[in-house]
Amino acid sequence: MSSFLSAFSVWSTTRAAGITSYLFLFLSTAAGIVMSLRALSGRAKAALLVVHQSCGWFGFLFGGLHGAVLLFDQYVGYSPLDLLIPFTAYSHPVLNGLGTIGFYISFVLILSSDLMKQLGRNVWRTIHFMAFPGFIVSLLHGLLIGTDSLQSWAIFMYIATGAIIMLLTVLRFTGLRQEMRKPYSAV
């Protein structure tokens, strides 16, 4: 029974929630970039949109769980303000602040998507570019403060997910640049 309860300790739960949040945000970011490549249409694009939106929501929710469970941590002793106001935590203020900023960016992205009709597509799109720095700060937060970050599986996970997002981003922006160079033709 003791090993069962230790699996649900504050530290184990917050680590699991943080890694789960990061992986869902990675999947959401990757799906969003692939959708913007305009390589898919029809059912494939609709399925990818479901993955993008669902993973974004689950990433946000697990990020919230990650922070909320830290309120019960007896080792460091986080206060609600430490977790809600970036760069104010006693322990690792910069790295904890990056996690808080990543969480807030996720919230803004989800909220702007829910309000896309009221905001207009151009405003929504501008806001959605925050996904790139949001992913980067989340990656840095996990890589530099995560207690599992020195494990080979975690290093591989962060390198692989970071490389995939970089590759997709390069494809996205080189495709955008090529699209902008095409002469305009009214059809």
C-alpha positions, 0 to 999 in steps of 0.5 A, a space after each residue: 500500500 505504501 508504494 501505491 500511495 507514494 506513486 500519488 505523492 505530491 512530487 510524483 503527481 506534479 512531475 507526471 502532470 508537468 510532463 503530460 502537459 508538455 507532451 500535450 502542448 507539443 502535440 497541439 503545437 505540432 498539429 497547429 503548424 502542420 495545419 498551417 502548412 496547407 498540405 492537408 485538406 478535408 477529413 485529414 485537416 478536420 482530424 488534425 484540428 481536433 488533435 490540435 484543439 484537444 491537445 491544447 486544452 489537455 495541455 492547459 488543464 494538466 499544466 493547471 494541475 501541475 501548478 495546483 499540486 505544487 501548492 501542497 509541496 512541503 519541500 519547497 512550499 509554494 504559495 499561490 502568488 509564487 505560482 501565479 505571478 511570474 518570477 516571484 517564487 523563492 525557489 528558481 524564480 526565473 525557471 518557475 516564471 517561465 512555466 507560469 508564462 507558458 501556462 498564461 500563453 496557453 490560456 490566451 491561445 485557448 481564449 483567443 480561439 474561443 473568441 476568434 469570430 469576435 476578434 477577427 481572423 487577423 487578430 486571432 492569427 497574430 495572437 496565435 503566433 504566441 504559440 512559438 514562444 509559449 512552446 519554447 518557454 515550456 520546453 526551457 521550464 521542463 528541461 532546466 527545472 524538471 527533476 527528471 531532466 537529467 534522465 536519458 529518456 527526458 533529454 531525448 524527449 526534449 531534444 526530439 520534441 524541440 527538433 520537431 517543432 524547429 523543423 516544422 517551424 522552418 517548413 512553415 516560414 519557408 513555405 510562407 515566404 515562398 507563398 508571398 513571392 508568388 505573383 498574385 493572380 485573380 481567379 
